[in-house]
Amino acid sequence: MTDTGIDTGAERRALADRLTDSGDLTTPAWRAAVEAVPRELFLEPGVFLPTDSGLWQPLTAGATAPKEWVVTAYSDQSLVTQLDNHLTADQATKPVRGFPTSSSTIPATVVSMIEALEVAEGQQVLEIGTGTGYSTALMCHRLGEDNVTTVEVDPQVAARADAALEKAGYSTWTVTGDGLLGHPRRAPYDRVIATCAVRRIPYTWVRQTKPGGVILATVGSWSYGTGLAKVTVNDDGTAEGRIIGRSSFMQARSQAPKSVAGDLSARTAYPDSERATKISPLVLEEWMPAFLAQLAAPGAQFVRATASNDAQLLYVFDTARESFAEFTAADGHAWTVHQGGPVALWDDIERALTAWQDAGNPDITTVHLRVTNTCHDYWIEGDPALRWRHCLV
């Protein structure tokens, strides 16, 4: 029985059934965790639901009928719990604008990712990004609270997660600080799992993982086009693996790219070159091309805008390298790219996309990854044009 006054055991079992049917939940031990942990405890003080008008409707347990709250808690969706790094649902009385900065991720993603970690009894796990604490509770139930350390950068989020974990009957090592640094208290760890997206796997995580240990993290900075990287740490201090699937998480706050603001036409007013594109920039709205674009042009952002005459405007910006690519279409089909700055962004991206298409459009799971203390290497086997090296500056 939770604070709603309703026993949610049936809802937890139904959730486990759905996750099993979808193939996201495959092991009895993790099924037991899903059936035991009340998700509704980790949504307090409330959530924000999207509206058709683009606003966020606050919904709190205290102001909502218990059955409605339970239905929301066990719905198959991500539930936003914070906007703009501070606003929670109990602080809003009407629909509001804002940017999601903390959420309870859709259970299918949480469970499938935890299962992919391949953790065993007695192993020590470091979780980067406590968030609501729901995934922390699942791991505490499965492994025992003494084997789980979790890091959260936002003190308010960490405090709410700690309170929820205590209500659920768990007390774990919760650390407030920069999740990119990890935490040495129990290092080295057998497993490291990040429930936020990073542009690259920090080498500090590799240092804090035992040889043979596994790191699981979402890499990429676009809201779509990110991949779930699974790497194993080697005896020589490197880590190697591959992208095992698509994944979408909020960006780690210290790595979140700044939005490209201001007058975009002024930013692109003085291009150095102009040519017809070989590939439509609209492919960047697809997952794998977007992921490849980030490999070919790390630091780039894809921006969509609308002109005063309602014409569609597309851009790629790399503000750190002061470079841009602007795309225009005379008839909606034939695209022209205008590029400026020291880096020809679209040339690099288009070269990668062409090589990928020539290779037969391989899936994101064909991408390999190697992490060292100085570089990240990505590659798709069989074509030297499908190799990228990202070195630390």
N, C-alpha and C positions, 0 to 999 in steps of 0.2 A: 504494500500500500504506500503510495507516494503522496505528495502535498495536494494532489488533485482530489484525494479521497476515493480514487478509483484504482482498483488492482489492474495493472496494465500487463499482467502476465500473458493474457490472450493476444494482445497486440504485439508483444515481443515475439511470441511463437509464430504469429502470422508473418512478421517481418522476416524471421529466420526462414520460414517456408518460401517466401518470395525470393530471398537472396539465394536459397538453394536451387530453386527452379531456374533462376537466371544464370547459374553457374558461378556466382561471385562467392558463395559460401560452400566449401567442399569438405571441411574437416569437422568431426564431432566436437573437438575441443573448442574451436572458435564458435561453433553453433551454440554451445553451452554458454559462452560469454555473451553472445547476442541475446539469448533468452534471459540472461540474468541481469543485464545492465539496463536500467530504465532511462531511455533517451530523454524523456521529458525533464528529468532533473538537470540536464546539461543545457537547457534552453532558457533558464531563468536569468534575468527577470522577464524576458519576452523575446519576440522575434519581429522582424519586418518582412511583410509579404509584398511582392511587386504588384503594382496596379497597371491597368491599361494606359493610364495617363503618364507613366514614367515615375510616379511618386512611390513612396514606400509606406504601406499601411502598418502601423504598430499593432501588435497583438500580444497581450500579456496574460499570464495564467490567472492573475487575480481578477481581471476584468472580463474574462472569457468563460463561458459555460464549460465545466470540466470535460464533457464529452467532446466538444469542439476542440479544446486544447489538446486532448489526447490524439484526436484524428490528425491534427496538424503535426504533432510531434512524431507520429509514425508514418507520415506521408513520405513517398519516395522522391524527396527533393532536398536540395541544400536550403538551409534556413539561415538568413542573415541575422546576426545578433548584435552587430555594431555598425554604425555609419560614421564616416569621417574621423575615425580614431578616438571617438569619445561618446557619441550619442547612442543610448540604449532605448529599447521600446518603452520602458516605464517613464522616460523623460519626454515622450511625445504624446500629444492628445489627438492629433489628426495626421493625415498623410503628409509626409515631408520629403524633401529632396535630400540626396546625399549619396556618397560613394561607399559601397560595402568594404569594411576593413576587418571584419571577423565574422565567422559563420560556423554552423554545424554542417559539415559536408554531407552530401547525399550518402546514406549508409552503404550503398553498393560500392562506391569508391573507397570508403573507409575500410570495409571488410576485405575487398579484393586486394587492396594494397597491403594490409596486415598479413594476409595469407601469403602474398608474394615475398614477404620478408623471410619466410621459412625459419621461424624462430623455434627453439626447442626449450624444454624445461631446464631451469637452472642458468639460462643465459641472461646476460645483462643487456638491457636495451636503453639507448638514448633516443628520446623523441624530441625533434626540433619543431616547436610550434604547438604548444598545448591547446590553444584555442579554447573551445568550450570544455575540453576534458573528456569528451565521450570516447575517443579512441584510446586515451590514456586508461580509462576505466576498463575498456575491453582487454587491454594488455595486462592490467593489474589482475583481473579475474583469471586470465589464462596463465600468467607467469608468476603471480605473487607480487604484491606491491613493493617488496624489497628489491626486486629486480628491474624496476622501471624508474628511470630518471627522465624528467620532462622539463623543457626550457621554453619560456614564454617572454617575449620582449616587452609586452604591454602589462604594467603592474595591475591595472584594473581588470583586464581579462584574466590574468593569473589568479587574482583574488577570487573572482567568480568561479573559476575552474576548481580551485582548492575547496571552496564551499560546497560545490556540487559533488566533488569526489568524496568529501567527508560525509555528506548525506547518503551517498551510495555505499559507504562503508570502507572506503579506501584512503590510505594515507601514503603518499609516495614522495619521492624527492622532486619537488617542484622548484625550479630555479628561475628567477626573474633576471633577464639580461639579454644580450645579443645572441640570438640562436645560432648565428654564423660562427661564434666562437666555441660553441659546444660547452661542455663543463667537465673539468678534470677530476671531479670528486671521486668518480668510480671508474675512470678510464684505466685501461682500455676496455671498450665495449665489444660485445659480440655482434651487436646489430645497431645501426643508426637509421632512423626513419624520419624523414622531413615531411610535415603536413603543410608546407608552404613551398612555393616555387622559387628557385634560385637561377640566376643566369649561368652559374657554373657551380659545381660541387666544391665547397671550400676545402682546401687541403688540411685545415685544422680537423675536419671530420675524419679524414684518412688517418691522421696521426693518432686520433683517439679510438681507432678501431683495431682490434687484434688481427694479426695475419690470419687469413681465412674467414674473417668477418665480412659482413655484407652491409653496404650502404644503399638505401633506397630513397631517391629524391626526384622531384619533378624539375626538369631543366628547361629553361626558356623564359622569355619575358613578355611574350604576347599573350593576351587573354585566351587565345586559341592558338594551336600550333605548338604546344609544349609536349614533351615526352617524359615518360617515367623511366629514369635511368636506374639500373641495378648493377652495381659493381662490387667485385670481391677484392679485398685488400691482399696484396702479395707480400712476401717476406722482405722484398727490397724497398717497401714503402710506397710503391705505386698501387693503383687500383684499376681493374679492368673489367669490362662487362659490355652491356649493350642496352639499348632502349627496348623495353619489353612491352610498350604500348602507349597509347595516348593517356594523358593525365591533365587535369586542370585544377590548380589551387591558386589562392591569392598569393601575390608576390611577397617574399620576405621584405619587411618594411625598409631595411637598410639597403636593399637592392632594387626597390621599386623605381622604375624609370619615371622621370618627370614628364608630365604631359607637355606636348608641343603646343604652346599657346601663342597668342598674338596674331598679327596679320600674316597669314600664310603666304599671301601673294607677295608681300614685301620680302619674306624670307627667300623666295624663289625668283626674285625679279631679275637676277643677273646670272643666267645659266652659262656654262662654258661650252655646252654642246647640245645638239638637237638631232634626233634620228627617230626612225620608225622602230617600234619594238618588234622583236621576233616572237615574243610570247606576251599574251595579254596580262597586264598586271592584276586582273581580276582573279587570277589563279591564287593570289596571295590570300584570298578569302577561304581557301581550302586548307585543311589541316597539315598535310605533308609538305606542300609547297611553302607554307608559312614556316614550318620547322626548318626546312632547308634554307630559306632566306636568312634565318637567324644564324645558321652555321656559316653561310657565305658572307654575311655582313653583320658580325656581332656588334651590338649596340644600336642597330637600326630599329626604327619604329615605322609601322605602316599606319598611315593616317587617312581617314575618309572625311570629306567635307562636301558641302553643297554650296554652289555659287548662287548669287542673287537671282539668276535666271533659272534656278533649279537644276542646272547641269551638275553632273557628278564629277567631283574632283578627287583624285587619288595622289598620295605622296608617299615617299619613303624619306625619312630624316635620320641623320646621325648627328645629333647636336654636339657630341663630344669632339667629332672630327670635322664639324662645320661643313657637312656635305648634305646634298639633297638630290632627290629625283622627283620630278613633277610629271604627271601623266595627263594628257588631254586626248580626247577622241572626237574627231570631226563628225562621225556618223554613228558613234556608239560601238563601232567594231574595230576600226583601224586606229591603233593607239600610237601616240608620239610621246617620247620621253625627253625631257629637258633636264640635264644634269649639271650640277655645280659643286664646287669645292674640291679639296685635294683627293677625294676618293670617288670613283665612278661607281656608285652604289648599285645601280641597276645592271651595269656590266657584270659585276661580280655575282649578283643574284641570278641574272638571266643565264650566265654560264653554268651555274649549278643546276638550274631547272632544266636546261637543255640536256646536260649529261644525264640527269635523272630520267628524263623522258626517253632518251636513247637507250637507257639500261632497262626499259620496260616498266617504269613507274614502280620501283620496289617500295614495299611498305615501310613504315617507320620502325618496325621491329628488326629491320636489316641493318640498322645503324649501330656500329660498334663505338665504344668509348674507352679511352685510356686517360687516367688522371695521374699527373706527377706533381712535384712541388713547384714546377714552373709553367707547365702547359696542360691543356686539354686537347687530345687528339680525337677526332671523329672520322669515321670512314664507313663506306659501303663497299664490300669486297667486290673485286672484279673490274674496277675502273679507277685509274689514278686521278681522274678528274673529280671523283667523289670522295675527296679527302680534305679535311680542314684542320688547321692547327690554330688554337687560341692560346696565346701565351700571356702571362701576367705582365703588365706594364711596369 
